[in-house]
């Protein structure tokens, strides 16, 4: 009898944690997963709607959008985004990268050059605002803004919806990318 009662409490606890985590991840998606990375320099989000873009430009003065999903001429979301950027007078840059493939040092250098040159503030986005946006936020924070490594690395975390488990999750490629890039940029780890 005690074992059954303990099992029920354990199951209830696991269910409560799962519901809490699931609810938080759902909230991130509903809210657009918009966050400040470096105030007045870099912001991050999930795929924004035209209305969200208008709000971000109005409230944060966004000057450049960097789309980490890449150019998708036949996708409605892409056409809507490009049209919204144009109507808002905001620059739009496509930089395709995959959340399940390691970002090479050469591609990281290319992206850093784009971000350094782009008018600020910049909004970076991917589909969910968690994985690609997380890695790029770490890169910008550490390599452009000079933020301490430990603080910068928080951008690639479950707080923003990034959940990666080696050998289990394809998005672990973003963590692997940063580990490789730390060596490339001679960041102490």
C-alpha positions in Angstrom: 0.0 0.0 0.0 2.8 2.4 0.8 4.6 1.7 -2.5 1.4 2.5 -4.4 0.9 5.7 -2.5 4.6 6.7 -3.0 4.3 5.9 -6.7 1.2 8.1 -7.0 3.0 11.0 -5.4 6.0 10.5 -7.6 3.8 10.3 -10.7 1.9 13.4 -9.6 5.2 15.2 -9.1 6.5 14.2 -12.5 3.2 15.2 -14.1 3.3 18.6 -12.4 6.8 19.3 -13.5 6.0 18.2 -17.1 2.9 20.5 -17.1 4.9 23.4 -15.8 7.7 23.0 -18.3 5.2 22.4 -21.2 3.2 25.4 -20.1 6.3 27.6 -20.1 7.4 26.4 -23.5 3.9 27.0 -24.9 4.0 30.5 -23.4 7.3 31.2 -25.1 5.7 30.3 -28.5 2.5 32.3 -27.9 4.4 35.4 -26.7 6.8 35.2 -29.7 9.8 34.4 -27.5 10.9 38.0 -27.8 13.8 39.0 -25.5 16.4 41.7 -25.2 19.9 40.3 -25.7 21.9 43.6 -25.5 19.6 46.7 -25.0 19.6 49.0 -28.0 21.8 46.6 -30.0 20.4 43.1 -30.3 17.0 41.5 -29.7 15.8 37.9 -30.4 12.5 36.3 -31.2 10.6 33.4 -32.8 9.2 33.9 -36.3 7.5 37.3 -36.0 4.2 38.1 -37.5 3.9 41.5 -39.4 2.0 42.9 -36.3 4.8 41.7 -34.0 7.4 43.3 -36.3 5.6 46.6 -36.2 5.5 46.4 -32.4 9.2 45.5 -32.1 10.1 48.4 -34.5 7.9 50.9 -32.6 8.9 49.8 -29.1 12.6 49.0 -29.6 13.6 51.0 -32.7 14.7 47.9 -34.7 16.7 48.9 -37.8 17.7 45.5 -39.2 16.1 42.1 -39.2 18.3 39.1 -39.6 16.3 36.0 -40.6 18.2 32.9 -39.6 15.8 30.6 -41.4 17.1 31.7 -44.8 15.4 33.0 -47.9 12.1 31.1 -48.6 10.6 32.8 -51.7 7.5 30.6 -51.8 6.7 30.7 -48.0 3.9 33.0 -46.8 5.7 33.8 -43.6 8.7 35.0 -45.7 6.7 37.1 -48.1 4.9 38.7 -45.1 8.2 39.4 -43.3 9.9 41.0 -46.3 6.8 43.1 -47.0 6.5 44.2 -43.4 10.2 45.1 -43.2 9.9 47.1 -46.4 6.8 49.0 -45.2 8.5 49.8 -41.9 11.7 51.0 -43.5 13.8 48.3 -41.8 16.7 46.4 -43.4 16.2 42.7 -44.0 19.0 40.2 -44.2 18.7 36.4 -44.8 21.3 34.2 -43.2 20.4 30.5 -43.6 21.5 28.2 -40.9 20.2 24.9 -39.5 19.4 24.2 -35.9 20.5 20.6 -36.4 23.9 21.3 -38.2 27.0 22.7 -36.7 27.8 26.3 -37.6 31.3 26.3 -39.0 33.8 29.0 -37.9 33.9 30.4 -41.4 30.1 30.9 -41.4 30.2 32.3 -37.8 32.8 34.8 -38.9 30.6 35.7 -41.9 27.6 36.2 -39.6 29.6 38.3 -37.1 30.7 40.6 -39.9 27.1 41.0 -41.0 26.0 41.9 -37.4 28.9 44.3 -36.9 28.0 46.2 -40.1 24.2 46.1 -39.8 22.4 49.2 -38.5 21.3 48.7 -34.9 19.2 47.7 -33.1 19.1 44.3 -34.8 16.3 41.7 -34.4 17.5 38.1 -35.0 14.9 35.4 -35.4 14.5 31.8 -36.3 11.4 29.6 -36.2 11.1 29.2 -32.4 13.6 31.7 -31.1 15.4 29.1 -29.1 18.1 27.3 -30.9 19.6 29.3 -33.8 18.7 32.6 -32.1 20.3 31.3 -29.0 23.6 30.5 -30.6 23.7 33.8 -32.5 22.8 35.6 -29.3 25.8 34.0 -27.6 28.1 34.8 -30.5 27.0 38.5 -30.6 27.1 38.9 -26.8 30.5 37.4 -26.4 32.3 38.4 -29.7 30.7 41.8 -30.5 29.5 43.2 -27.1 32.3 41.7 -25.0 29.9 40.1 -22.5 31.5 37.6 -20.1 31.4 34.1 -21.5 29.3 32.6 -18.6 26.7 35.4 -19.0 26.7 35.1 -22.8 26.1 31.3 -22.7 22.9 31.8 -20.8 21.4 32.8 -24.2 21.5 29.2 -25.2 19.4 27.7 -22.5 16.1 26.3 -21.5 15.0 29.7 -20.3 14.6 30.6 -24.0 13.2 27.2 -25.0 16.5 25.6 -26.0 16.5 22.0 -24.9 19.3 19.9 -26.3 20.6 16.5 -25.2 23.7 15.0 -26.8 22.9 12.1 -29.2 19.2 12.6 -28.5 18.3 16.1 -29.8 19.3 17.5 -33.2 19.4 21.0 -31.7 22.5 19.9 -29.7 24.3 21.0 -32.8 24.0 24.6 -31.5 25.8 23.6 -28.3 28.4 21.7 -30.3 28.8 24.8 -32.5 29.5 27.0 -29.5 32.0 24.5 -28.0 33.9 24.5 -31.4 33.7 28.3 -31.7 35.0 28.8 -28.2 38.2 27.2 -29.4 38.2 29.1 -32.7 37.8 32.4 -30.9 40.2 31.4 -28.1 37.4 31.9 -25.5 38.4 30.5 -22.1 35.9 27.7 -21.3 
